[in-house]
Amino acid sequence: MRSESNLPKLIVNAIQNVVGKKPAPLHEPTFNGNEFKFLQECIESTFVSSVGKFVDQFESDLCDLTGAKHAIAIVNGTSALHIAMKLCGVERGDEVLIPALNFVASANAISYCGAHPHFLDSDENNLGVNTEKLKEYLYNNTKQSDGLCINSSTKRIIRAIVPTHIFGHPADLVELQSIASEFNLALIEDAAESIGSYYNNQHTGTFGSMGILSFNGNKTITTGGGGAILTNNSFIAKRAKHLTTTAKVKHKWELIHDEIGYNYRMPNINAALGCAQLQKLPEMLQSKRCLYEKYQAEFSSITGVQLLKEPKNCQSNYWLQTIILDKEDKNLRDEILLLTNNVGIMTRPVWNLINELNQFSENPKMDLSNAKSLFKRLINIPSSSNLVETK
Ligand SMILES: *Cc1c(COP(=O)(O)O)cnc(C)c1O
């Protein structure tokens, strides 16, 4: 599969000029703040599980950061998506719109509700949902009936749209809000990758009726495993807390559960880690932006490849740095992946399109030409916040 191009070699040099020659993982966490202190405090308190002061603190810190009225800490981002789907009324047999170029979590969460993911095409500028194509698609392929959006070919209710802020780059949120309201769709933001990312100076995850975050080990900040639901709606917040804490009714000693609930509460020991990580978020964001600038200085002189930049009017967290090949050439992509990984530079292609996974291959979808093209052209390069010293 050797190509004539010397692009793979140029890319290796560009990355090594920034991160040096020692092995560079794609994304590793940094623990250089109060992590040990808070974990020790948590263990000494004996409250390591589903109640404790760190969970409350973490939720309140998340509200301060994002400007959301409520944050509910949850075991992981996928479970947060599951509860968010339920709370916006996703029922068995419904459809929910999600990008095809996406992590599989939202497709799974939709499926847990007995509903069907319905796949959308991407926008090359922000890697999120292409709102222009989406609008036309909805005009031509859906009908409104009693305030519900109906898929004209499957006759199923399309209940919600769940855009993802891919690699930390905000999707076109204002346009998505307007489409959601015009077509009677609930808007939930998958902001799992975008803590610290802003659209028009407003934190991602606060534009929809709910947004979800993830604190998995590979994300910008981590709680080991963890997630959260953000919402400004007090009723939804109350329901989210109740459903994720086994629907247990508050009482001094009685053990009553008033509906089918979930054991999805984030443990206190994970929240302790999260509280320490959140204190360091501003520093990490600064380092990641600095890493972007150093990469940009290198990549700007290479033809055939671009480094992905934050969208207009947005501040991205630069969770994963991403290069885009000009040409749709999967062999070239694979050659770059091989050469970089061989010299210890961990790079990864983007996810396989979800509609091409066996379990979702029969699901409804729009024309996915942009997503298919991006799949052959996107590569993530080392992105940890500890890779460069901040200025
Ligand atoms: C990480 C991630 C999630 C949630 O993942 P968990 O591992 O369950 O916390 C959801 N959506 C996207 C886009 C993600 O990257």
The ligand as an SDF file (V2000), in Angstrom:
LIG
                    3D

 15 15  0  0  0  0  0  0  0  0999 V2000
  -16.9830    9.1780   25.9420 C   0  0  0  0  0  0  0  0  0  0  0  0
  -18.2430    9.4570   25.2230 C   0  0  0  0  0  0  0  0  0  0  0  0
  -19.5090    9.1330   25.7500 C   0  0  0  0  0  0  0  0  0  0  0  0
  -19.7570    8.4940   27.0760 C   0  0  0  0  0  0  0  0  0  0  0  0
  -18.8720    7.5380   27.3870 O   0  0  0  0  0  0  0  0  0  0  0  0
  -18.7280    6.8210   28.8200 P   0  0  0  0  0  0  0  0  0  0  0  0
  -17.4930    6.0160   28.5830 O   0  0  0  0  0  0  0  0  0  0  0  0
  -19.9600    6.0020   28.9910 O   0  0  0  0  0  0  0  0  0  0  0  0
  -18.5650    7.8430   29.8860 O   0  0  0  0  0  0  0  0  0  0  0  0
  -20.6190    9.4810   25.0110 C   0  0  0  0  0  0  0  0  0  0  0  0
  -20.5230   10.0930   23.8400 N   0  0  0  0  0  0  0  0  0  0  0  0
  -19.3400   10.4400   23.3070 C   0  0  0  0  0  0  0  0  0  0  0  0
  -19.3040   11.1950   22.0290 C   0  0  0  0  0  0  0  0  0  0  0  0
  -18.1570   10.1170   23.9690 C   0  0  0  0  0  0  0  0  0  0  0  0
  -16.9770   10.4390   23.4120 O   0  0  0  0  0  0  0  0  0  0  0  0
  1  2  1  0
  2  3  1  0
  2 14  2  0
  3  4  1  0
  3 10  2  0
  4  5  1  0
  5  6  1  0
  6  7  2  0
  6  8  1  0
  6  9  1  0
 10 11  1  0
 11 12  2  0
 12 13  1  0
 12 14  1  0
 14 15  1  0
M  END
$$$$
